Amino acid sequence: MLIPVAAIGHILDLKMHERIMQNDASFKQWIGGALALISMGAPAYINSKQTHT
């Protein structure tokens, strides 16, 4: 089960590496948007998991 998952991860990693090396503007916009969503969503998620006593 682990081998197919690892293979998929490696294939996706190689494709992402190609896009980074091409200096593709749309790839940078996609990554920037994903990082912005993560950075805005992480504090809200962390705060929702804290218990108030």
A tleap script that builds the chain and sets N, CA, C and O, in Angstrom:
source leaprc.protein.ff14SB
mol = sequence {
  NMET LEU ILE PRO VAL ALA ALA ILE GLY HIE
  ILE LEU ASP LEU LYS MET HIE GLU ARG ILE
  MET GLN ASN ASP ALA SER PHE LYS GLN TRP
  ILE GLY GLY ALA LEU ALA LEU ILE SER MET
  GLY ALA PRO ALA TYR ILE ASN SER LYS GLN
  THR HIE CTHR
}
set mol.1.N position { 0.820 -1.202 0.000 }
set mol.1.CA position { 0.000 0.000 0.000 }
set mol.1.C position { 0.859 1.258 0.000 }
set mol.1.O position { 0.491 2.262 -0.611 }
set mol.2.N position { 1.992 1.210 0.677 }
set mol.2.CA position { 2.831 2.394 0.782 }
set mol.2.C position { 3.551 2.708 -0.527 }
set mol.2.O position { 3.776 3.877 -0.841 }
set mol.3.N position { 3.911 1.691 -1.286 }
set mol.3.CA position { 4.663 1.906 -2.529 }
set mol.3.C position { 3.861 2.748 -3.538 }
set mol.3.O position { 4.421 3.696 -4.089 }
set mol.4.N position { 2.586 2.452 -3.804 }
set mol.4.CA position { 1.841 3.298 -4.752 }
set mol.4.C position { 1.692 4.740 -4.272 }
set mol.4.O position { 1.754 5.670 -5.077 }
set mol.5.N position { 1.499 4.930 -2.986 }
set mol.5.CA position { 1.363 6.281 -2.438 }
set mol.5.C position { 2.679 7.032 -2.596 }
set mol.5.O position { 2.682 8.202 -2.980 }
set mol.6.N position { 3.788 6.377 -2.307 }
set mol.6.CA position { 5.100 7.004 -2.460 }
set mol.6.C position { 5.369 7.331 -3.928 }
set mol.6.O position { 5.935 8.380 -4.234 }
set mol.7.N position { 4.968 6.445 -4.834 }
set mol.7.CA position { 5.183 6.681 -6.263 }
set mol.7.C position { 4.394 7.907 -6.728 }
set mol.7.O position { 4.911 8.731 -7.483 }
set mol.8.N position { 3.165 8.026 -6.284 }
set mol.8.CA position { 2.341 9.182 -6.656 }
set mol.8.C position { 2.972 10.463 -6.116 }
set mol.8.O position { 3.018 11.476 -6.814 }
set mol.9.N position { 3.455 10.421 -4.882 }
set mol.9.CA position { 4.103 11.582 -4.294 }
set mol.9.C position { 5.346 11.995 -5.059 }
set mol.9.O position { 5.596 13.184 -5.255 }
set mol.10.N position { 6.123 11.015 -5.492 }
set mol.10.CA position { 7.331 11.330 -6.252 }
set mol.10.C position { 6.991 11.929 -7.622 }
set mol.10.O position { 7.650 12.864 -8.076 }
set mol.11.N position { 5.982 11.395 -8.261 }
set mol.11.CA position { 5.578 11.923 -9.572 }
set mol.11.C position { 5.103 13.369 -9.441 }
set mol.11.O position { 5.482 14.229 -10.236 }
set mol.12.N position { 4.267 13.631 -8.427 }
set mol.12.CA position { 3.790 15.005 -8.217 }
set mol.12.C position { 4.943 15.940 -7.879 }
set mol.12.O position { 4.973 17.088 -8.322 }
set mol.13.N position { 5.892 15.441 -7.092 }
set mol.13.CA position { 7.048 16.251 -6.732 }
set mol.13.C position { 7.886 16.598 -7.962 }
set mol.13.O position { 8.346 17.732 -8.101 }
set mol.14.N position { 8.080 15.642 -8.837 }
set mol.14.CA position { 8.851 15.909 -10.056 }
set mol.14.C position { 8.153 16.940 -10.938 }
set mol.14.O position { 8.808 17.809 -11.515 }
set mol.15.N position { 6.824 16.846 -11.046 }
set mol.15.CA position { 6.075 17.812 -11.851 }
set mol.15.C position { 6.160 19.211 -11.239 }
set mol.15.O position { 6.324 20.197 -11.957 }
set mol.16.N position { 6.049 19.293 -9.907 }
set mol.16.CA position { 6.160 20.596 -9.257 }
set mol.16.C position { 7.558 21.168 -9.434 }
set mol.16.O position { 7.714 22.369 -9.655 }
set mol.17.N position { 8.566 20.327 -9.341 }
set mol.17.CA position { 9.934 20.792 -9.513 }
set mol.17.C position { 10.148 21.345 -10.921 }
set mol.17.O position { 10.828 22.357 -11.093 }
set mol.18.N position { 9.576 20.691 -11.918 }
set mol.18.CA position { 9.674 21.189 -13.301 }
set mol.18.C position { 9.056 22.572 -13.420 }
set mol.18.O position { 9.625 23.458 -14.059 }
set mol.19.N position { 7.890 22.759 -12.805 }
set mol.19.CA position { 7.207 24.058 -12.876 }
set mol.19.C position { 8.016 25.144 -12.165 }
set mol.19.O position { 8.089 26.277 -12.641 }
set mol.20.N position { 8.623 24.798 -11.028 }
set mol.20.CA position { 9.445 25.769 -10.306 }
set mol.20.C position { 10.640 26.165 -11.167 }
set mol.20.O position { 10.986 27.343 -11.252 }
set mol.21.N position { 11.260 25.193 -11.795 }
set mol.21.CA position { 12.451 25.471 -12.603 }
set mol.21.C position { 12.104 26.282 -13.854 }
set mol.21.O position { 12.957 27.004 -14.370 }
set mol.22.N position { 10.875 26.178 -14.346 }
set mol.22.CA position { 10.443 26.958 -15.508 }
set mol.22.C position { 10.139 28.404 -15.128 }
set mol.22.O position { 9.957 29.252 -16.001 }
set mol.23.N position { 10.082 28.687 -13.812 }
set mol.23.CA position { 9.764 30.027 -13.318 }
set mol.23.C position { 8.405 30.480 -13.854 }
set mol.23.O position { 8.255 31.611 -14.317 }
set mol.24.N position { 7.424 29.589 -13.784 }
set mol.24.CA position { 6.090 29.802 -14.324 }
set mol.24.C position { 5.281 30.741 -13.419 }
set mol.24.O position { 5.148 30.486 -12.222 }
set mol.25.N position { 4.745 31.817 -13.985 }
set mol.25.CA position { 4.003 32.816 -13.211 }
set mol.25.C position { 2.712 32.235 -12.637 }
set mol.25.O position { 2.363 32.534 -11.494 }
set mol.26.N position { 2.002 31.419 -13.397 }
set mol.26.CA position { 0.748 30.854 -12.875 }
set mol.26.C position { 1.027 29.902 -11.714 }
set mol.26.O position { 0.234 29.821 -10.776 }
set mol.27.N position { 2.144 29.185 -11.771 }
set mol.27.CA position { 2.510 28.301 -10.660 }
set mol.27.C position { 2.788 29.127 -9.408 }
set mol.27.O position { 2.372 28.755 -8.310 }
set mol.28.N position { 3.492 30.249 -9.573 }
set mol.28.CA position { 3.779 31.106 -8.426 }
set mol.28.C position { 2.501 31.672 -7.828 }
set mol.28.O position { 2.385 31.780 -6.608 }
set mol.29.N position { 1.539 32.037 -8.672 }
set mol.29.CA position { 0.261 32.553 -8.167 }
set mol.29.C position { -0.492 31.467 -7.414 }
set mol.29.O position { -1.085 31.741 -6.371 }
set mol.30.N position { -0.478 30.249 -7.920 }
set mol.30.CA position { -1.174 29.142 -7.267 }
set mol.30.C position { -0.541 28.847 -5.912 }
set mol.30.O position { -1.245 28.680 -4.916 }
set mol.31.N position { 0.792 28.782 -5.877 }
set mol.31.CA position { 1.490 28.517 -4.621 }
set mol.31.C position { 1.258 29.658 -3.634 }
set mol.31.O position { 1.023 29.413 -2.450 }
set mol.32.N position { 1.321 30.898 -4.109 }
set mol.32.CA position { 1.084 32.040 -3.239 }
set mol.32.C position { -0.309 32.029 -2.646 }
set mol.32.O position { -0.484 32.322 -1.463 }
set mol.33.N position { -1.303 31.693 -3.457 }
set mol.33.CA position { -2.678 31.597 -2.962 }
set mol.33.C position { -2.838 30.492 -1.939 }
set mol.33.O position { -3.508 30.671 -0.922 }
set mol.34.N position { -2.222 29.343 -2.207 }
set mol.34.CA position { -2.305 28.220 -1.268 }
set mol.34.C position { -1.640 28.583 0.053 }
set mol.34.O position { -2.181 28.286 1.118 }
set mol.35.N position { -0.473 29.224 -0.001 }
set mol.35.CA position { 0.213 29.619 1.230 }
set mol.35.C position { -0.584 30.668 1.994 }
set mol.35.O position { -0.614 30.641 3.225 }
set mol.36.N position { -1.227 31.591 1.287 }
set mol.36.CA position { -2.044 32.608 1.950 }
set mol.36.C position { -3.232 31.956 2.661 }
set mol.36.O position { -3.543 32.306 3.800 }
set mol.37.N position { -3.892 31.011 1.992 }
set mol.37.CA position { -5.021 30.319 2.626 }
set mol.37.C position { -4.584 29.537 3.854 }
set mol.37.O position { -5.264 29.539 4.880 }
set mol.38.N position { -3.453 28.875 3.741 }
set mol.38.CA position { -2.946 28.096 4.878 }
set mol.38.C position { -2.589 29.016 6.035 }
set mol.38.O position { -2.922 28.731 7.185 }
set mol.39.N position { -1.914 30.118 5.733 }
set mol.39.CA position { -1.488 31.015 6.808 }
set mol.39.C position { -2.675 31.703 7.475 }
set mol.39.O position { -2.610 32.027 8.661 }
set mol.40.N position { -3.757 31.930 6.731 }
set mol.40.CA position { -4.943 32.536 7.340 }
set mol.40.C position { -5.790 31.499 8.062 }
set mol.40.O position { -6.431 31.813 9.065 }
set mol.41.N position { -5.800 30.278 7.567 }
set mol.41.CA position { -6.639 29.253 8.158 }
set mol.41.C position { -6.023 28.569 9.358 }
set mol.41.O position { -6.748 28.093 10.231 }
set mol.42.N position { -4.704 28.507 9.423 }
set mol.42.CA position { -4.049 27.792 10.519 }
set mol.42.C position { -4.357 28.399 11.888 }
set mol.42.O position { -4.696 27.652 12.805 }
set mol.43.N position { -4.256 29.726 12.070 }
set mol.43.CA position { -4.575 30.273 13.399 }
set mol.43.C position { -6.029 30.002 13.808 }
set mol.43.O position { -6.299 29.715 14.974 }
set mol.44.N position { -6.946 30.090 12.875 }
set mol.44.CA position { -8.349 29.821 13.196 }
set mol.44.C position { -8.530 28.363 13.603 }
set mol.44.O position { -9.285 28.066 14.529 }
set mol.45.N position { -7.849 27.461 12.926 }
set mol.45.CA position { -7.942 26.037 13.264 }
set mol.45.C position { -7.342 25.780 14.638 }
set mol.45.O position { -7.918 25.050 15.445 }
set mol.46.N position { -6.199 26.373 14.903 }
set mol.46.CA position { -5.541 26.176 16.201 }
set mol.46.C position { -6.413 26.726 17.318 }
set mol.46.O position { -6.573 26.088 18.359 }
set mol.47.N position { -6.984 27.922 17.103 }
set mol.47.CA position { -7.842 28.509 18.131 }
set mol.47.C position { -9.091 27.684 18.364 }
set mol.47.O position { -9.592 27.644 19.488 }
set mol.48.N position { -9.613 27.023 17.334 }
set mol.48.CA position { -10.817 26.224 17.505 }
set mol.48.C position { -10.539 24.941 18.281 }
set mol.48.O position { -11.456 24.363 18.866 }
set mol.49.N position { -9.300 24.494 18.294 }
set mol.49.CA position { -8.945 23.252 18.998 }
set mol.49.C position { -8.585 23.482 20.456 }
set mol.49.O position { -8.525 22.532 21.237 }
set mol.50.N position { -8.346 24.730 20.832 }
set mol.50.CA position { -7.997 25.017 22.213 }
set mol.50.C position { -9.235 24.938 23.077 }
set mol.50.O position { -10.316 25.378 22.685 }
set mol.51.N position { -9.063 24.375 24.250 }
set mol.51.CA position { -10.188 24.311 25.188 }
set mol.51.C position { -10.058 25.447 26.201 }
set mol.51.O position { -8.969 25.744 26.692 }
set mol.52.N position { -11.163 26.053 26.491 }
set mol.52.CA position { -11.186 27.147 27.448 }
set mol.52.C position { -11.665 26.602 28.767 }
set mol.52.O position { -12.745 26.018 28.855 }
set mol.53.N position { -10.850 26.795 29.810 }
set mol.53.CA position { -11.238 26.301 31.136 }
set mol.53.C position { -11.588 27.419 32.054 }
set mol.53.O position { -11.938 27.182 33.210 }
savepdb mol mol.pdb
quit
